[in-house]
Structures are given as C-alpha cells and as structure tokens.
Amino acid sequence: MTVRVLLADDQDLVRAGFRIILGSAPGIEVVGEARDGAEAVELTVTRRPDVVVMDIEMPGTGGLEATRRILDPARDRAAVGAPRPAVLVLTTFGRQDYLFEALRAGASGFLLKTATPEELIEAVGVVHRGDALLAPQLTRCVVERALDRTGARPAPVPALATLTDREREVLDRLSLGRSNAEIARDLYLGEATVKTHVSNVLGKLGLRDRTAAVVFAYENGVAVPGGDAPGA
C-alpha cells in the first residue's frame, strides 16, 4: 500500500528537501504541498493524504491551528469527503509549548527538524500504521513544562483502577515515550504481548493513541516529572 503524504511548510527549500527524501522512499507518494495551515486544511480534502507532515510555525494559519481543524472530532468527515489523516509535526527543540498543544489537538507524531532522512521516512511509516511517535528528547520536557503551568494535583481517574498491574507497568513506560521493543526488553516480554497490553491500556482509558497516553500519564499523576518508570 502506498502512503500518501501532504507536506505543509512555508519554506520552499524545506518542502523541496522533504519531497526528495520521501519521494525516494519505496511505498511513499507526496501528493501535495501547502505553504500555510489554511492551504494544508484544504488539501487534506482534495488530495486525501494518509499523513500530513506539518510545520508548526507558518504565517497566517499556523500548523497548530491547522492540526486542530484537520483532526477536529466534530468535523463531518463525510461532508468534507476525506478520512482523517495522521499528522506528523516537525519542529525545533525550543518550542515545547507548541508541542503540548499539538498533542492535545490529536497529532500522532513529533519529530525534530534535526532528524535524519531515515528518521523522517520511518516516522511517516509509524504514524501511518496507527502508532504514535514522540522524539525521546521531547517527551519529558514537553509535559514537564505543561505541568509547571498548571501546578494542580490531578483528581483520581476511576478508569486507572481497571488496569492490571502489568498494564500499569506498560503505561508507566509509555509515559517515557518508549517503543514496544524497549518496553518488551524492560519487562522481559515479547513485542506481540506488549502490543496487546498497549491496546488494552488505550481501550480501558479511552485514549486515541500512544501519544495521548503520554499526556494522560502526566496530567493524571501516573508519571512523575523528572522521574523514571519503576525498574528503569
């Protein structure tokens, strides 16, 4: 299956570079390019991409607002004539504030602009498969910064009590941005077993994907800023 990708970035040279990188990868087709967020929203309807590679800082309608519009759960997908794509956000390290808002808007992947071409290609595949990707360098600093702004201790979430001990261990490690392979190594489990546990965690907590699990864990006191998962 070919992965249809839409590029959204206000810099022509950046888009050209991404087009060359992704267009050379087997199984990926670049189906459109947007110079700002408003154009990206429009092209998700006409070009029907599977993945939108989204820059955050663009003139006019930025990538954050575009992500909200594209992934708005209230948006009538039948009316606009397009399924909801996955959004992969590309950003610089210094804008963690934008990243947390993009998480809440529903973006599935976050990658630094310093990533290698191979990492970009892999990231597109990850979010297209329905998984989520958050660059390890960003996971803790993004959520810690968000928590610093709230300062409030969250109320208990009843759904947490439905998790088994093993599922709670998996959630702990999801909060650190770890992959299935890394969780499997930590817990001495097979990757297929970890995948099942992750699916169970997301289902019981009503979460969209792994990235939403990171936000949930920090917002609800499952993960402690500055700490590690037990046994890590």
C-alpha positions as CSV (number, residue, x, y, z in Angstrom):
1,M,0.0,0.0,0.0
2,T,1.3,3.4,-0.9
3,V,1.3,6.1,1.8
4,R,0.0,9.4,0.5
5,V,1.8,12.3,2.1
6,L,1.0,16.0,2.2
7,L,3.8,18.5,3.1
8,A,3.0,21.7,4.9
9,D,5.8,24.2,5.3
10,D,6.2,27.9,4.4
11,Q,9.8,27.4,3.1
12,D,10.1,26.3,-0.5
13,L,13.5,24.7,0.0
14,V,12.4,22.8,3.1
15,R,9.4,21.3,1.2
16,A,11.7,20.5,-1.7
17,G,14.0,18.6,0.5
18,F,11.2,16.7,2.2
19,R,9.7,15.9,-1.2
20,I,13.0,14.4,-2.4
21,I,13.6,12.4,0.8
22,L,10.1,11.0,1.0
23,G,9.6,10.6,-2.8
24,S,12.6,8.4,-3.0
25,A,11.3,6.1,-0.3
26,P,9.5,2.9,-1.5
27,G,5.8,3.0,-0.8
28,I,5.6,6.7,-0.2
29,E,4.0,9.3,-2.6
30,V,4.0,13.0,-2.0
31,V,0.5,14.1,-3.2
32,G,0.6,17.8,-2.3
33,E,2.4,20.7,-0.8
34,A,0.9,23.6,1.3
35,R,2.6,26.9,2.1
36,D,0.5,27.6,5.2
37,G,-2.0,25.9,7.5
38,A,-5.1,27.1,5.7
39,E,-3.9,25.5,2.5
40,A,-3.0,22.3,4.3
41,V,-6.6,22.0,5.6
42,E,-8.0,22.5,2.1
43,L,-5.6,20.0,0.6
44,T,-6.4,17.3,3.1
45,V,-9.9,17.3,1.4
46,T,-8.8,17.5,-2.2
47,R,-5.7,15.3,-2.1
48,R,-6.8,12.9,0.7
49,P,-3.4,12.2,2.2
50,D,-2.8,9.5,4.7
51,V,-0.2,11.5,6.6
52,V,0.3,15.3,6.8
53,V,3.9,16.4,7.6
54,M,3.2,19.7,9.4
55,D,5.5,22.6,10.3
56,I,4.2,24.5,13.3
57,E,5.4,28.0,12.7
58,M,3.9,29.3,9.4
59,P,2.5,32.7,8.5
60,G,-1.2,33.2,8.6
61,T,-2.8,30.0,9.8
62,G,-0.1,28.1,11.6
63,G,0.4,24.4,11.9
64,L,-1.1,24.2,15.4
65,E,-4.5,25.7,14.2
66,A,-4.3,23.6,11.0
67,T,-3.8,20.4,13.1
68,R,-6.9,21.3,15.2
69,R,-9.0,21.8,12.1
70,I,-7.8,18.7,10.4
71,L,-8.3,16.4,13.4
72,D,-11.4,18.1,14.9
73,P,-13.5,15.1,16.0
74,A,-16.6,17.2,15.4
75,R,-15.7,17.7,11.8
76,D,-18.0,15.8,9.5
77,R,-15.7,13.5,7.5
78,A,-18.4,12.5,5.1
79,A,-19.2,16.2,4.4
80,V,-15.6,17.1,3.7
81,G,-15.2,14.0,1.6
82,A,-11.9,12.8,3.2
83,P,-10.9,10.5,6.0
84,R,-8.9,11.9,8.9
85,P,-5.1,11.7,8.2
86,A,-2.4,11.3,10.7
87,V,-0.4,14.4,11.5
88,L,3.3,14.3,11.9
89,V,4.6,17.6,13.4
90,L,8.1,18.8,12.6
91,T,9.5,21.4,14.9
92,T,12.6,22.9,16.5
93,F,13.6,21.9,20.0
94,G,12.8,25.3,21.5
95,R,9.0,25.3,21.0
96,Q,7.8,22.7,23.6
97,D,4.8,24.9,24.3
98,Y,3.5,24.4,20.8
99,L,4.1,20.6,21.0
100,F,1.9,20.1,24.0
101,E,-1.0,22.0,22.3
102,A,-0.5,19.8,19.2
103,L,-0.6,16.7,21.4
104,R,-4.0,17.8,22.7
105,A,-5.2,18.6,19.2
106,G,-4.5,15.0,18.2
107,A,-1.2,14.9,16.3
108,S,0.3,11.5,16.2
109,G,4.0,12.2,15.8
110,F,6.5,14.8,16.7
111,L,10.0,14.9,15.2
112,L,12.8,17.5,15.5
113,K,13.9,19.2,12.3
114,T,17.3,17.9,13.0
115,A,16.2,14.4,12.4
116,T,17.9,12.4,9.7
117,P,16.2,11.5,6.3
118,E,15.9,7.9,7.6
119,E,14.2,9.0,10.7
120,L,11.7,11.1,8.7
121,I,10.8,8.2,6.5
122,E,10.4,5.9,9.5
123,A,8.2,8.5,11.3
124,V,5.8,8.6,8.3
125,G,5.5,4.9,8.4
126,V,5.0,4.8,12.2
127,V,2.1,7.3,12.2
128,H,0.5,5.7,9.1
129,R,0.4,2.4,10.9
130,G,-1.7,4.0,13.6
131,D,1.1,4.1,16.2
132,A,2.4,7.4,17.7
133,L,5.8,8.8,17.8
134,L,7.4,11.4,20.1
135,A,11.1,12.1,19.8
136,P,12.6,10.8,23.1
137,Q,14.3,14.2,23.6
138,L,10.9,15.9,23.7
139,T,8.8,13.6,25.8
140,R,9.6,14.7,29.3
141,C,10.5,18.3,28.7
142,V,7.2,18.9,26.9
143,V,5.0,17.5,29.6
144,E,7.0,18.9,32.5
145,R,6.7,22.4,31.1
146,A,2.9,21.9,30.7
147,L,2.6,20.7,34.3
148,D,4.7,23.6,35.6
149,R,2.0,25.9,34.2
150,T,-0.9,24.1,36.0
151,G,0.6,23.2,39.3
152,A,-2.6,21.4,40.4
153,R,-2.6,17.8,41.7
154,P,-5.0,15.8,39.5
155,A,-8.0,14.1,40.9
156,P,-8.0,10.2,40.7
157,V,-9.2,8.7,37.5
158,P,-11.6,5.7,38.1
159,A,-10.5,4.1,34.8
160,L,-7.0,3.6,36.2
161,A,-8.3,1.1,38.6
162,T,-9.3,-1.2,35.7
163,L,-5.7,-1.6,34.6
164,T,-3.9,-4.8,35.6
165,D,-0.5,-4.5,37.3
166,R,1.2,-5.4,34.0
167,E,-0.9,-2.8,32.1
168,R,0.1,-0.2,34.7
169,E,3.7,-1.1,34.1
170,V,3.2,-0.7,30.4
171,L,1.6,2.7,30.9
172,D,4.5,3.8,33.1
173,R,6.9,3.1,30.2
174,L,4.6,4.7,27.6
175,S,4.8,7.9,29.6
176,L,8.5,7.9,28.9
177,G,8.0,7.6,25.2
178,R,9.3,4.1,24.9
179,S,8.7,1.9,21.9
180,N,7.2,-1.6,22.0
181,A,10.6,-3.1,21.6
182,E,12.0,-1.1,24.5
183,I,9.1,-2.0,26.7
184,A,9.4,-5.6,25.8
185,R,13.1,-5.5,26.8
186,D,12.3,-3.7,30.1
187,L,9.6,-6.2,31.1
188,Y,11.0,-9.3,29.6
189,L,8.0,-9.8,27.3
190,G,7.5,-10.5,23.6
191,E,6.7,-7.5,21.4
192,A,3.4,-9.0,20.4
193,T,2.4,-9.3,24.1
194,V,3.4,-5.7,24.7
195,K,1.3,-4.6,21.7
196,T,-1.7,-6.4,23.2
197,H,-1.1,-4.7,26.6
198,V,-0.8,-1.3,24.9
199,S,-4.1,-1.8,23.1
200,N,-5.8,-2.8,26.3
201,V,-4.4,0.3,28.1
202,L,-5.6,2.6,25.4
203,G,-9.0,0.9,25.2
204,K,-9.6,1.0,29.0
205,L,-8.6,4.6,29.3
206,G,-10.4,5.7,26.2
207,L,-7.2,7.1,24.7
208,R,-6.6,7.7,21.0
209,D,-3.0,6.5,20.7
210,R,0.3,6.2,22.5
211,T,1.0,9.9,22.4
212,A,-2.3,10.6,24.1
213,A,-1.2,8.1,26.7
214,V,1.9,10.3,27.5
215,V,-0.3,13.3,28.1
216,F,-2.7,11.3,30.2
217,A,0.0,9.8,32.3
218,Y,1.5,13.2,33.3
219,E,-1.8,15.0,33.6
220,N,-3.2,12.4,36.0
221,G,-0.2,11.8,38.1
222,V,0.8,8.4,36.7
223,A,4.1,9.7,35.7
224,V,6.2,12.0,37.8
225,P,8.2,14.8,36.1
226,G,11.9,14.1,36.4
227,G,11.4,10.5,37.4
228,D,11.7,7.2,35.6
229,A,9.5,4.2,35.4
230,P,9.9,1.6,38.2
231,G,12.8,-0.7,37.4
232,A,14.0,1.5,34.5
